[in-house]
Amino acid sequence: MNICAPRAWTNLLLLASIATFVLVASLTEQSSLAQTASDRGDPTTAMAPETAAKSFQVPDGYRWDLVLHEPLIRQPLMTTFDDARRMWVMEYRQYPEPAGLKPQSRDAYWRIVYDKQPSPPGLGGVEGIDRVSVHEDRDEDGRYETHHVFLDNLNIATAVAPVPDGVWVLNPPYLTFYPDRDRNLAPDGPPEIHLEGFGLEDTHSVVNSLCLGPDGWLYAAQGSTVSGQVKRYGSADPPINTMGQAIWRYHPQFRQYEVFAEGGGNAFGVAFDDRGDIFSGHNGGDTRGFHYLQGGYYRKGFSKHGSLSNPFAFGYLMPMKHPPIQRFTHAMFMLDRFWNSDATRRMFAIDPLHGKLIETELAPDGSTYSTNDIRDIVSSSDKWFRPVAITEGPDGGVYVCDWYDFQVAHIYAHTGQLDKERGRVYRLVRNQESESVTSPPITTIEGAMQQLRSPIRWQRDQARRWIASRPENVRWQETLASALESEKGDVALEILWTVHACGWIPGTIPHAHTPMPSSLPIERICRWVEHPHPDVRRWLIRLVGDSKAFPDSFGKAVQRLSAKERDVRVLCQIASTARRLPLDSSLAILTPMWSEAFPANDPFLPHLVWWAIEAHAHQPTETVRPILTSADIEQQPWVAEFLFPRLIERFSRVPSEEGWMAVLDVLRRTAQLSNGSLAKSSLRTASATKSIEAFERAFQNRSLKSVPAEVIDALAGLGVPSLPLAIRREDATAIEQGVAIVRDPKAKSEQRVALIRLGGELRIPPFLPALLEEIRNDPADEKSRQAALGAVAGFDDPAIAETILAVWPKLSEESRSIAGATLARRVAWTQQWLNACANNQVDANTLPLDAQRAMRWLENGELQKALERRYPAPSGMNLVSADQAAEKMIPLLDEKPGDPYRGKKLYRTQCGRCHQLFDDGGGIGPDLTGYQRDQLKTLLRNIIAPSLEIREGYQTVVLILDDDSTATGFVESETEDQLVLKGLDGQPQTIEKSAILTRKQQSLSIMPEKLLDALSPQELSDLMAYLRTTQPLND
């Protein structure tokens, strides 16, 4: 046995980061945690490796070999193999606590906020005990007799991917590369840092499973309870933000990071099948996992893991269907042709909770799959068996990492209840082929071509890399191209990937990064678009589209294909690629597929088409009109029923003049289809109804005043208009009905609130008495009173201030903020407030600070003198004083760890009326979700002195109107004739520019200074703990 130590330089300080794996699913309550820990019976003692190996059951014809075990390795997290057939093992010994970081707070899901961001490896990071070991079977007898340590003293490193000139190591928050160009299993020097910003907050779901895809990109997964703000290391690039589970990729030559697909389960594992599709497991029940398509948005636990990054996704893709089963599938291996001896597609799924491997069948379900379990392929009576990773080796054997511990609950690991001294790697092989599946070293193109036909995926991958790496490979260009054209089976896809890796396809990333590339003629490449194998067609489109542009002739070839393609997987890839292309190229390949044979019921395709269109929604007219003029939509009811409502909602949610024209065009086309090709169809009513519903969703809790009259008329023309639309059209009966609903306490709260706001927005006189009644009464639902307090601001009636002052003592703090903003609309109302204070009718100190500031912006000299006497303006803070105040608070946070749950309650009272965080809170000020809230000093400074840095779009504007009122808020949108102002009650109001006498932009934020002064040290720590969380907390 030869154990080689790493070079001395690798003992440099390495970063502290939290990277760990999904050993269990979401942990919510102590009771469920206890169940997780004891799901395999009473505690037992560990077995010696040789004894444990005898405890397994496998079917006849299979063999289960113990390959590695402690003390050689401990806590193996993944295995992979290099082209020299050496096994690389990521030993995750540091788990669960990173070295050198101090927890500041944690939530019920054990998401932790740490005191700092660790430095990169080799640049000041604290040493841990993770390591990368390498193991060789030099005589190929199935036993690994030579062992090396490539890297030691890593601090929470999760994945390793060896390549010919070095090794990629995923060491969050960084992606690193260790050059080893002489291939002597010792790094040539310090690592290169490629990416930064991977989240550290949850050590059981950080980024993981790094591997090289068939297209030359590095792929990996991000778990559900971490976040990412990823960019190239040290660059000024804007970070790419992610919240929760995703599959991401990075191109080593192009140096580009992107999210491949978003959502899923607590993704831990990236599994490629023979077609190059990606799968990952799920920590819930009733599915074996997710099938990820490029650009897809997938279901996830939204309340826990946050919303999708695109608010206009309007839907998501589901996991693979499966009969009801226990949770959970941690990861899987998609069986290749070596294991799939017949036409059935299968996979091995690993279940660490129950200690077994399951053989599962995949059946086509449109563009994706459904699954059904066949049998337990491996099980054990040893309750410590915990499979956490699975991969294929050079011999076709399936290698499984056994974490080997009695329990795998993350919460117990944090309390020290784990065994760090053990770990095993096993191999599953078929007896009859275990001695005959190894391949000889590749030395010739003939040998490489033969190996491209191997049933073993690893061997095919090796052959592809060997051809691409040879400097003389251009001599084989015609051989490979001709083979691709003559092949009809799966080997054609392997040859396509090889040709792409050589850089011979114009318009692809390898072609752009290959020195002096020798291209195949583009005309020849275009003919491959018609290749008989659908996977060649779809992958060719994906590979060229990854560069985000099509050569002209290639785009025309795909356009022709789109019109006649019948394979739904190819159509899905056309849609995925269209999202990456410029608008003209995108629509050119999308619209031809809307033929009569379009598979509108496919579970994935319609959504992918919508996401491709929505990616270009910043160009409303150019996006919509080619769609509306497409002759094929006459034959496609799904366009009117699925696509048109989404277009209406998308452009109505972010209104603009051009967007309204697009909405109007879609509505008119919907009417034409309803009166024409859909007139005799039951879908006629459905399409019109869905369009109206989409519009109303877009304006839920929003003013309709800015909507052009032509749009309202077009909506009404689709059928019986809804009550709000009828009121907007000044229908007397509808107005009477609306007032009656406002006065009816038994009516639905959402409907009453919407009508209250509508009556105030339109200043409909019959609504005012009902609104004042709502303020005077004690409603069961405070939201209706708050809506009325804001709605009356548009009227000019002395009874408004009198009514507000009469009920002021019994108003809640949030209601007082809205009422105070209403009083600040007019000089007379503010004077009535001051008089009431002088007469002790109200307590002057109960006027919220934001209302005080709004009153100070009224233009009346005598009134301002009176306000100054009542509410002296505080001295402003400059950058120096704000920094000093922040620095005084930071030690208090270190002394008292915060509770984010108590902090969430404080957030709702201190911040939540104006700001949103994880979709919780008001919409007055900026949404805090995307802010860099991990920078504690900056966060504190911005709260202490909000006027020092006001985000663009949130500068306070004061408008003096021709009815002697004053409107204060933020400009939400603006056209030549109108301005939409978001008021201090969070509601937008549309103002005709002709009514504006004066417009002034204030240098002070509406947010008052020194909001934190009233908090105790513990409350401050709690609030900061919540503000620095990276994902939602459930109450």
N, C-alpha and C positions, 0 to 999 in steps of 0.2 A: 504494500500500500504506500502510495506516495502522496503526501498532503503538502501542497505548495502554498506558502504564504503569499499574500499580495505584496506589491512593492511598498516601500516605506512611505512614499508620498501619499498613498491612499489613506493614511491615518490623519490627514489634514482634517480640520473641523468641517463636518458636513452639516447640511441644513437640518433644522428642526421643522418637521412638517407632519401633518396628520394625514396619513394615507392608510386606509385599511379596507377591509372587505366586508361583504354582506354575508355574515354568518347567520344572521337571523333577520326576520322581517321587522316591520315597524313595531316599536315597543311603546305601548301607550299607558299601561297600568301595571302596577306591581303584580296583580293577580295573573295577568296574561304572561308576565315575565316568568313568574314561578312555573306556570304551565309549560312554557318553552323550555325551561331548564330541566324539567323533570319528565319530559315527554317520552323518555325511553326507560322509565322505571326508576327504582331506587338506585342511589349511587353505588357504583362498583369500583373496583381497583383496576388500574391499568394493567394490560397484559404486555409481556415481553414481545418484541416484534415477531419472533419466530412462532410464538404461541398464538398471537393474534392472527397471523397469516393462515392458521388452520381453522379459524372460526368462520370462514367465508363459504358461501354457497354460490356456485355458478352452474349454468346448464351443462349438460354433456357436450363435449366437443370444444369446450372453452377451458382456458387455464388462467389462473390469477396468480401472478408472481409478485413477491416482495422484492423491490428493486433497490431502494435506499431506505435507511432509517437512522434514528438517533444512535450514537452521538454524531454521526457524520453530518446530518442535517437536523434542523429544528424548525417547526412552524412553517412548512412549505406552503407558499401561496400560489405559485404557478410554476409550470415547467415549459420549456421550449427547447428547440434543437437548432444548432447551426449547420452550415453546409458540410462540416466535418463530422456530422452525426453526434456531436457532443451534447449532452443534456445540460441545460442551464436551469438552475433552481433559484427562485426568489424566496429567500428565507426571511420571513416577516417577524423577526424576533423582538422588535421594539414595541409591537402592539401590546396594549392599546394606547398607552400614553406617550406622546412625543417628548423627547428630551429637550430641556431648555425653554419650554413655554409654560406660562402660568395661566391656568383657567381663570377667567373673570366672571363667567356665568355659564349656566347650562339649563336646557329646558327638559321637558318630560321625554323627549326623543333623544336625549343625550347629545344634542347639538351644542357645542361648546364655543364660546367666544374667548379667544386667547389674548394675551396682553400685547402681542406684537406679531409682525410678519417675519418669519425666519429668513436669514440670509441664504444665498445660493450655496450649493456645495463648493468647497474650496475657497469661499469668500467670507468666512466668519461663522458658518453654521455650527451648531453644537453637535458633537458626535453622538450617534445612537449605536445600536447593536444589530441592525439589519445587515444582511450580506447577500451577495450574489456568488453562488458556488457553481462550479462546472465539473462534470463527471463524464469519464470516457470509458467506453467498452471497446478497447483497442483490438481484441481478438474476435469481436462480434459473436460472442457466445451467450449474449443476453445478460451478462453480469458486468457491472460497472466497477472496475478495479482501480482506476486512477482518479484522484480527486484534487481539485484546485479551488482556491478562493480568489475570484477575480476582483471583487470589491468587498470591503469590510467597513464597519463603523458608520453605516448609513443610518439615517434617522427617519423612519417611516417611509420606506420605499416599497412600491407595490408591484412593479412590473419591469420586465427586461425583454429586450428584443435585439438579439445579435444579428448583425449584418456583416458583409465581407470585410469592411474596413473599421469596424468598431462595434460598440454596443450602445443602444438606446436604453435609458433608465428613466422610468416615470417616478419622480420623487417630488410630489406636490409640496409647495405650489409651483414646482418647476418640471419642465421636460428637459432632460440633459442627454448629451452624447459623449461617450468616452472613446476617443480614438484608440484603435489597436491595429495599426496598419501592417505590423509584422506578424499578427495573429499568434502571438506567443502567450496569450491569456494573461497579459498584464497591461493595464492602461498605459498609453504613451505619454500621458501628462494629465493636467487638470481637465475637468470636463468642459465642454462647450454648453452654455446655457441657451436653449432655443426659445422656450416659452416660459412665461410667468403668469400667476394669477389663479391657479387652480385652488379651490376652496379647501380649508382645513378643518371645518367645524365639526365634522362627524367622522370618527375614525373607522366606522363600519360601512362607509359608502363613498369614499373619495374616488378619484379617478383611478382606473384599473385596467388590466387586461390588454396592455399595449401589444399590438401585433402588426405585421406588414401585410397589407392587402394585395390582391393580385394586380392592382392598378398602380402600385408603387407608393401609395399613401400609407402612412401609419394610422391605424385605427385604435380607438380605445373607448371605454365607457365611463360615464360619470354617474354616480349613485344618486339616490333620491334626496338625501338630506344634507347635501352640500350645494354650494354655489360656485360660480366661476366668473372672474373678470379677466379674461385671458387676452394676452397680446404678446408680440415678440419681445423678448427680454431686452430691457433697457431702451425700448423705442418710445416714441411719442405717439404711437398708434392709439386710436380710441379702443378701449377694451371691448371684447365681445362678451356680453353678459349672458349668463345662463343661471337658471334657478331649478335645481333638481336634476332629475334623470335625463340623460341624453347619450347619444353616440356621436363622437366627434372624430375628426381626422386632421392630420398635419402632413404636408408634403415636404420631405426633407430638402429637395432641390429648390422648389418654388418658395419654400419657407412661408407657407400659407396655412393658417389654422381656420377651420370652419366647423360649425355644427352640422353634422350629417343628417341627423334626425333628432327630434325633441320629444321627450315624454317616455312613457313605459313604466316598468316596475322599478324596484331598487336595482338598477342595472349593474350587474357584476358579471362580466363575461362578454366576449365578442366571438361569435362562432360563425365562420364562413362555411357555406356548402359548396358543392362542385360547380354551381352556377354563379358563385360569387355573391350570393345574397347573404345578408347579415341577420343574425338572430341573437337574442339575449333572454335570460330567464326572468322570472318574476317571483317576488317574495309573498305573493298572495296565493289564493287557491283558485281552482276551476280553470286554470290555463297552464300550459307548459312554457309560455313566454310570448315574446313579441317578434314579429317579422318586420324588420326595418327597411323601408324604402327611402331613397334619397329625397330629402326635403320634406319628409312626413312629420306631422304633428300627431302625437299619440296620447291616448288616455293616461292620466296619472292621478295621484291623490291630490286634487287641487286645493282642498282646505289645508292640507299639511305642507304640500310642496310648492304651492304658489300657482299662479295662472300661467298659461302658455305665453311665450314672449310676444306673439302676434295677437293683439286684441281683435283682429279682423279674421282670425282663422275660421270662426263660425262653424266649428266642428272638429272632430279628431278621429284618428284611426284606432281600432280596437285590437286587443291581443288575439292570438289564435284561439279559435273555439275549441273547447275540450269538455268532455263530460265532467260532472262534479268530482273534485279530488281534494285531498288534503294539500295544504301548503307545505313545501314550496319547491320550485325548481330553481336552484341557485345558478347553474350554468349548464350548458349542453355542448355535445359534440355532434355535428351533423355528419352522419355516416357517409363515407365516400363509396366509390364503386368497389373497393376491396371488401367492404362490409355489406353493401347492398347487392346481394347476388341475384336479385330479380328486379322487376320494374318498380317495386315498392320503395318509397323514400322513407328513411327512418333516421332516428337520432337516439343518442344516449343522453338522458337527463340525470343530473346528480342532485340528490336530496340530502343535504347535510343534517337536517333536522331528524330524519328517520334513518340515516346511515345506509343509503342504498343507491344503486344506479338503476334507472328504469329505461327499458327499450320502448320507444314510442314511434308510432306510424304517423306520417304526414300525408294528408289527402288534399288535393287541390280544392281551393275555395275561391274561385275567381282568380284575382291577382295575388292571393295569399294562400294560407293553408288552414285546415283544421287538423287536430291531432287526436290520437287515441292510443292509450297505453296497451302494449302487448304483454309485457311481463317484467318482473324484476330480474335484470340480467346479473346483478351482483347484490348480495345482501350479507349481513354478518350478525352473529349473536353477540359480538363484542360491542357494547354500547358506547365505546369511546370512538368508534369509526366515524369520522366526519369528513366526507369528501368535499373539497372546496374548489377544485380546478380539474379540468380534463382537457387533454390534447392528444394529438396523434404523433407518433414517432416515425423515424425513417423506415422501420420495419413493418409499419402498418398497425403496430400495437397501440392500444389506447392507454395513455398514462394518466394516473389519477393521483392528485395530491391529497393526502389524508392529514388533516390538521391535528387529529388525535387528541381529543379532550372529552371529558364527560359531558360538559355543557358548552354551548356556543352562544349563549345570550350575551349580547354586548354589554348590558348593564352590569352583569356579574364580572365580566372581564375587567371593568373599570374598578371594581372593588377587590381585585386581586384573585378572584376565583377562576383561575385558568392555569393550565400546565404549560410552561414555557420550555420544558426540557425535551419534548417529544415531537415527532413528526415522521411520516412515512410517505413513500411514493410506491405505487403499485402499477402493474402492467396487466392489461387484459388482452389475451391473444387467442386465436383459434388454433387448436392443437395441430391440425393437419397441415397448416401452412406456416407454422412458426419458424421453420428452418429454411424456407425457400423464398422469402419475400424481400430479402435485402437486395439492393441493386449495386452493381460495380461502380467504381468512380467514373465520372464522365470525362472522357478525353477527346472525343470526336463529335462532330455534328450529328453523325449517324447515331451515336450512342445517346445524344441528347434528344434527338427526335424520337427515338424508341422510348425513352423515359417519359416524354410528354404523353405517351399512351398508357403509362402505368396506372393501375387501379388505385394506387396509394397517392393521396393528395400531396403529402410532403415530398414525395419523389418528383411529382410533376412540378411543384414549386421550385425545387432545386434545379431541375433542367431549364426552366424558364430563366432563372437568375443566371445560370452558367452561360447561356447563349447571349443574354443581354450584356454580360460583363466582358465578353471577349472582344478585344480590339479589332479582330479580323472578321467580326460577324457580318459586315456588309457583303461579304462573299456568299453568304447563305440567304441573302434577301429574297432572291427569286425562288429558292427552294421552299422557304417558309410561305411566301405569298401564294405560290402555286398549290402548296399543300392545303392552305386555308380554303382556297377556291374549290378544291376537289373533295374536301372532307364534308360529310353530312352529319356526322355524329358529334359527341361531346368534345372530342379532341380538337375540333375546329375552334372552340372557345379558348382552349389552352394556347393554340397557335396565335390567335388574335392578341391575347395578352402579351405574348412574347414579342410579336411585331411591334406592339405599342411600347413595350419596355425598351426596345432597341432605338426608339425615336424615329421610326420610319413613316409615321402617319402624320401628314401635315395638319397643323392646327391643334395638336395635342401638347400637353405640358412637357413630356419627355422630348418631343421634337424641338421645342423652343429652348430646351436646356441641354441639348446634345451638341458638342462642338462639331461643326461642319457636318450636320446630319445629311444622310443620303436618303432623300424622301422617295417614297413610292408615288407614282403619278396620282394626283387627286382624282382624276377620272376613274382610275382603277379602284380607289378607296370608295368612291360613290357607288360603284357596282356592288360592293360588299353590303351596302344598305339593303340590298335585295337578297342577301344570303339565305339559303333555305333553313338554316338553324335560327330559331327566334332569339336564342341567347346571344348569338353573334350580332344580330341586328340591334338588340337593345344595348349591349355593351359597347358597340361601336358608337352609337349615339351618345352614350354617357361619357366615353373617353374623350371624344371631340368636344362635347359640351362642357367638360370640366374647365376648359380654358375660357369659358363664358363668351364665346363667339364661334360662329360657324363660317368656314370658307363659303363663298357664295354658292358654288356648285354643289357643295355638300348640303347646304341648307335646302336647296331645291330638290335634291334627292330625298331628303327626309320628308319634305312637304308632299311629294308624290307618294311616299310610303304611308304617310299618315292617313291619306284618303282611302287606302285599301287594306291597311293592316287589320288583322283579325285576332292576333294574339294579345290578350289584355295586358300581359306583363310588358310587352313592347310599348303599348299605348301608355302605360304608367310611366315608363322611362321617358317617353317623348314629353309627357306633362312635367315630369321632374326636371328635365333638361330645359324646357321652355321657361321655367322660372328663373334660370340663370342667364338667359339670353337677353339682348336688347329687345325692346317692345316689338318692333316690326318683325324680327326673326322669330320671336316667341309666338305671336299670333299667326304667323304664316304656317307654323307646323301644328298649331292647336286646332284652328277652325276646320281644317279638312277632315279631322277625325269624327266630326259630328254628322256622320252619315246615319242612314236608317238603322245600321247594324251596331251603333254605339252601345256598349254594355253599361247602360245607365244604372243598373242594379248592382254593379260590382262594389264590394265594400271599400275599395281604396280609390278607384279612378276618378269619380266625380270630384272628390275632395282635392286630389292632386291637380286637376284641371283648374279648380277655383283658386288654389294657392298660387298657381302660375299666373293667372290673370291678376290676382290681388297684388302681386309683387310689382305691378306696373300702375297701380291705382293713382300714383302721383301725377299721371297723365290721363285725366278722365276722358277727354274727348277722343284722343288717339287710341285709348283702350277699348272704349265702348262701341264706337261706330263700326269698326270692322266686324265685330261680333254681331251687331244688329243687322248688318247688310249681308251676312252670310246666308246663302240660299238654303243651306242644309238645316238650319234651325227650324224651318217649316216642318221638317219630319221628326223633330226631336222634342217631345213634350217636356223632357227633363230640363231643357234650357229655360223654359218659362217657369217651371215649377221649382227648380233647384238653383240655377245660375242667376236668373234675373232678380229674385228677391235678395240675393247676396250683394249684387251690384247696387241695388237701391239702398240697402242698409249701409253698405260701405261708404258710399258717397254722401249719404245723409248724416252719418256720424261725424264726418269731418267736412262741414259744408264750405263751399266756395262757389263763386259764380260759375266756373267751368264745371264743377261737380254737380250743381243744380241742373245745368244743361244736360249732363249725362243722365241724371235721374229722370228728367223729363223725356229724354229719348227712349229710355228703357220702358217707362210707363206707356208711352205711345205705342211702342212695339208690342208690349204685352197686350194692349187693347186690340191691336191688329190681329195678333195670333188668336186671341179669344174669340174674335168675330170671324176668323178665317179658318185656319187649319185645325184649331182646337175647338171650334164652335160646336161640333157634334160630339165632343169628347167629355167624359165626366171630369177631365182635368181642367176644363174651362174655368169653373168656379174655383177650383183649388189653386190655380195659378194666380188668379186675381186676388183671392183671399191671402195667399202667402205674400204677395207683393205689398198689400196694405199692412199686414202684420209686421213685415220687415221694416216698413217706414215707421210704424208706431214703436217698435223696439228701439229704433235709432233715436227717437225723441222721448223715450221714457225719462221722466224727471227733467226734461229740457223744454225751453220755450219754443213755440212754433212760429213766433212772430217773424222770424227771418226767412221763413219758407216762402218762396215766390208763389203768387196766386195761381200761376199756370200749373205748378206742381200740385197744389191742393185740388184744382179743378180736374187734373188728369187722374188723381187718385179717386176722386168722387165718380169719375166716369167709368171706373172699373166695376162699380156695383154700389150697393147701399153704403154710403160713407159712415164711418164710425162717429160716435157722438162728438169727440173733440174736433174732428174735421167739419162736422155740420155746424158746430158753434163758431168755428173760425169763419165759416161762410155766412155768418150772421143770420142763421136760421132761428126765427123767434121761438118756435116750438122746442128746438134743441136747447136754446138758452134757458128756457123755462125748466126743461127737464134737468139741465145741469145744476141750476140753483137748487132744485128740489133734492138732488143727490147730495149736494154739499150740506144741506140742512138735515139730512137723514143719518143719524149716528149708526144705524144698522147697515149702511152701505159699506161696501168693501173699502178698507182704508186706502189702498193704492189708488182706487178710482177717485175717492174724495180729494186726496192730496193733489192728484193730477188736475182735477177740475178747479180746485182752489187756485192753483198756480196759473191755470189758463185764464180764469176770470180776472186775476190781477194783471197778468201780462197784457191782455187785450183791453183792460180798463172798462169792462162792461158794467155799466151802472147798476143793473139789477143784482149783480154779485156782491156789491159792497155791504149791504145790510147783513147778508149771510156770513160774510167774512168777519165782520165785527162781532156777530153772535158767536162765531167759533172762537174768537179771542176771549170774549167775556166768559164763556162757559168753561167748565173744567172737563175737557175731553178725556175719554179713556185712553186715547192715543195721542201722545204729545206731538207726534209728527204733523198732525193736521193743524194744531194750533201754530206750530212753528211755520208751516206753509202759509197760513193766514197772516201771521206777523210780517212775513216778507212780501206777500201779495198786495197788502194794502198800501205799500210804499208808492205805488204808481198813481194812486188817487190823491186829490187835493180836497181834504175835508177836515175841519177842526176836530170832528168826532174821533178821528184816528188817534191823535196824540192823547186825547182825553181817555179813550178806551185803554190804551197801552199803559198809561200812568195809573189807572184804576186797578189794573190787575198786576202791576209790576211786583209788588211784594211776594206774590205766590208763583212767579215765574222761575223756572230752572235757570241754571247758569247758561246753558246753551241757548235757551229761549231768550234770555236777556241780551245775548250777543246779537241775535237777529233783530229783536225789538230796538236795541240801541242803534243799530245800523239804519233802521227805518226812521227813527227820530232824527238821525243825522242827515236825512235827505232834505230837510227844509229848515230855514232859519226860524220860522215861527214854532215849529215842533221842538227844536233845541231850546228855544227860549221858554217854552212850556216846561221842559225838563228842569231847567235851572230854577224856574219859579216853584216847581214842586219840591225841589231840594230845599229851597229857602223856607218853604212852609212846612217842612218835615213830613211831607206826604210820601216821599221816597228817601231812601238812604243814598246820598251822593256817592258813597264808596262802592256801591253795587253796580255802577256803570262799568262794563267791561273796558279794558284798555284799548281794544281796537275801535270801539265806538267813540271813546274819548278822542282818539286820534282823528277819526273821520269828522267829528264835529269841529275840530281845529282847522279843518280845510274849508269850512264854509266862509264865504267872503262877506263879512259884515263886521266892521270895526268894533262897534259897541259890544256885539256878541262875543267877539274874541277876547276883549278885555275881561268880560265877566267869566268866560271859560278859563282864562289865565289865573284869575283869582281863585276859582273853584278847583282847577286841576293844573297846578304849575307844571310846566314842561320839564321833564328830567334832563339833566346834562347829558349830552351825547357822548358815546364812547368812540375812541379811535382804535386803530389796529393795535397799538402798544398796550393800551389799558385792557382791551378785550383779551389779548394774549396773556397778560398777567393774571386776569381773572380765571382764564381757563387753566393755567398752570397751577393755580392754587387748588383747583378742584380735583386734578388728576390724582394726587396722593390719597384723597378721600375715597376714591374708587378702589384703589389698591387695598385699603384697610378694610373695606366692607364689600365682600362679593355680592353682586346684585342678583336679584330674583327677577327673571324676565316676565314672569306671570304677574307679579305685583306691578312691574314696570309697564305692562300693557294697559293695566287699569289707569295708571298715571298718564300714560300717553293719550288715552281717550279723553281725559279731562284737560290736559295741558296742551295737547297738539292736535288731537284727532278731529276737532271741529273744522280745522282748516286743511290739514294734510292727510293724505292717504299713505298707508304703509301696508303692503300685501293686500290691497283691495279693501282695507279697513280704514274708515275715516271719511272726512269731508273732501270736497273738491275745490276748495277756495285757493289754497296755495299749491306749490309744486308737490308732485308725488315723490315721496322720499324713497321709494323702493329701489330705484336705480342709482341713488347717491352712494358715494364711497363712504359709507357710515363706519367703516373699520378704522378710519383715521380720527382717533379720539380727540385730539386737540382741535382739529379743524371743526369737528362736529360741535364741540362745546363752544367754540368761538362764534360759530354761525348762529347758535341759539342765544348766546349772551348778547351779541350785537348784530342783529339780522340786517341792519341797513348797510353794513360794510360791504356786503356782496349780495346784490339782488339778482336772481337768475333772470335771464332774458325772457320776456313775456310776462313777468310778474312785477313789473314796475307799476306802482299805483297811479292811476289816472283819475283826475277829478274833472267832471263835466258839469258845467252850469248850463241848464236847459231853459228854453223859452217859457216854461210854465213856473219859473222861479224855484224849481227844485234843483238839487245837486245829486249827481250820480257818481259813486265812487267804486272803483274795482279795477280789474285787469282786462285789457283788450283781448278777447278770445278770437275774434275774427273781424275783418273789415272789408267792405266793398266800397265802390264809388259813392253809394247812396246811404249805406247803413253801417252801423258799428255795433258789434255784439260785445257787451260788457258783462263780465262775470262779477256779480256783486258780492258784498261781504256775507251774504247768506248762502253763497255757493251757487245761486241760480243765475243763469244768463238772462240778460235783458237786451232786447234789440232796440236800438235808438236810431231814429232817422237823423242823418247828419244835418239836415235843414233845421232841426230843433236844437242843435248845440250852439250856444252862444260863446262859450269859452272852454278850451281844453288845455289842461295843465298836467304835466307829469311830475310826480313828487319824487324827491330824492330819498325820502324816508320810507322804510317798509311799513306796511300796515301791521306787521307783527311787532308787538312791543318788545322793548329791551328788558334784560334781566329777569326773564321768566323763571329762571332756576333759583333765584334768591330765596323764594319762599319754601324751598324743599329742604328737608333734613338730609344729612349725609347718606342715610340708608335709602331714602326716597330717590335721591340723585343717582345712587349706584343702581337702583332698580330700574329707573327710567333709562339710563344709559345701556343697561344690559339688554333691554328690549329693543332700543333703537339700533343696536349693533347686531341683532340677530339677522341671519341671512335668509331665513324662510319663515312662513307663517307659523304662529302658535295657535293651537286650538284652545278655546277658553276652558 
